[in-house]
Each structure stands twice: as C-alpha cells, then as structure tokens.
Amino acid sequence: FVSMTMEDLAAFMKLHLDALKGTPRLVSGEGFEVLHTPVGDYGCGLGIAQTGKGMLYWHNGSNTYYFAVMYLMPEHDVAVAIAVNAGGDEAGLMTHTAVETVLLGLLE
C-alpha cells in the first residue's frame, strides 16, 4: 500500500514524462530505460501499449477503498491522473474510462 497526495503523483508523473522525452532527472537515463523497457506489455510497474495516438504508459492501483489511474503519453507531453474514493472492479473500470476520456480530449 503506497499512498501519496495528488501533487506528489503529479511530480512522479512529470519525472517519468521528462525521462521518456529524453531529459531524465533523479534517476539516470539508463535507469529509466530499464524501468520503461517492456517485458511483454509491462515495464517495471508501468503498462506499456502502442496506440493509434502514440505510446501509452500507464499504472493503476487500489487499496480496495480508493482507486487511482495515471496515463502518460510522452509524444504529446501529456499526463493525466484521476483518483476516486471507491475501490473494486467497477470503480477501476470507470476510473480508466474517465482518464481515457480526458486524455483523448487533450489530444484533439
């Protein structure tokens, strides 16, 4: 169970987004390369998928009471996170849908 403020999550996403765009901080470029290199469709904590809009890096988590999702698209310099105070499969599906909706709106 890891918890953080939304501000901390934003800083975490910015750290990864910068590294994916070639300007790593805190961790070496080689270290981020290990974290961001997929083994299948997963790279050390991040889901990785090629989409019609570019590479998508994502992660979600829940402690059964809350659910959080983050999506990163470095080619567009965009990161989106949404957290809700509900857990379970339905909350997860709805939160992913919300993040995708916001992300697609930003990419238009």
C-alpha positions in Angstrom: 0.0 0.0 0.0 1.7 3.2 -1.3 -0.1 6.4 -0.8 0.7 10.0 -1.9 -1.0 13.3 -2.5 -2.2 14.2 -6.0 0.6 16.8 -6.0 3.1 14.0 -5.3 1.6 11.9 -8.1 1.8 14.8 -10.5 5.5 15.2 -9.6 6.1 11.4 -10.1 4.4 11.5 -13.5 6.4 14.5 -14.5 9.6 12.7 -13.5 8.7 9.8 -15.8 7.4 12.0 -18.6 10.6 14.0 -18.7 12.7 10.8 -18.8 10.5 9.4 -21.6 11.2 12.7 -23.5 14.9 12.3 -23.0 15.5 14.6 -20.1 15.9 12.3 -17.1 16.2 13.7 -13.5 16.8 12.0 -10.2 17.4 8.6 -11.9 20.0 8.1 -14.7 18.8 7.8 -18.3 20.0 4.2 -18.2 17.9 3.5 -15.0 14.8 5.0 -16.6 15.5 2.9 -19.7 15.3 -0.2 -17.6 12.1 0.9 -16.0 10.5 1.8 -19.3 11.6 -1.2 -21.4 8.7 -3.6 -21.7 8.8 -7.2 -20.9 5.7 -8.2 -22.9 3.3 -5.3 -22.2 4.7 -4.3 -18.8 7.8 -2.4 -17.8 8.8 -2.4 -14.1 5.5 -1.0 -12.8 4.1 0.6 -15.9 1.8 -0.9 -18.5 3.0 0.0 -22.0 0.9 0.0 -25.1 1.3 1.3 -28.7 -1.9 3.2 -29.6 -3.1 5.0 -32.7 -2.1 8.2 -30.9 1.4 7.0 -29.8 3.0 5.1 -26.9 0.9 5.0 -23.7 2.5 4.3 -20.3 0.0 3.7 -17.5 -0.4 2.5 -14.0 -3.3 1.9 -11.6 -3.6 1.0 -8.0 -6.1 0.4 -5.3 -6.2 -0.3 -1.6 -9.8 -1.6 -2.0 -11.1 1.8 -0.7 -9.6 4.1 -3.3 -8.6 3.7 -7.0 -6.1 5.8 -8.9 -5.1 5.7 -12.6 -2.3 7.6 -14.4 -1.7 7.7 -18.2 1.4 9.2 -19.8 1.9 10.0 -23.5 5.4 11.4 -23.9 5.0 12.1 -27.7 2.2 14.6 -26.8 3.8 15.8 -23.5 0.6 14.8 -21.7 0.0 13.1 -18.4 -3.4 12.5 -16.7 -4.3 11.0 -13.4 -7.6 10.5 -11.7 -8.3 9.1 -8.2 -11.6 8.2 -6.7 -12.7 7.3 -3.2 -14.2 3.9 -4.3 -12.5 0.6 -4.8 -13.3 -2.6 -6.7 -13.6 -3.6 -10.3 -16.4 -1.2 -11.2 -14.5 1.8 -9.8 -11.4 0.7 -11.7 -13.3 0.4 -15.0 -15.0 3.8 -14.5 -11.7 5.5 -13.5 -9.9 4.1 -16.6 -12.8 5.3 -18.7 -12.6 8.8 -17.2 -8.8 9.0 -17.7 -9.2 7.9 -21.3 -11.9 10.5 -21.9 -9.8 13.3 -20.5 -6.7 12.1 -22.4 -8.5 11.9 -25.7 -10.0 15.4 -25.2 -6.5 16.8 -24.6 -5.1 15.1 -27.7 -7.8 16.6 -30.0 
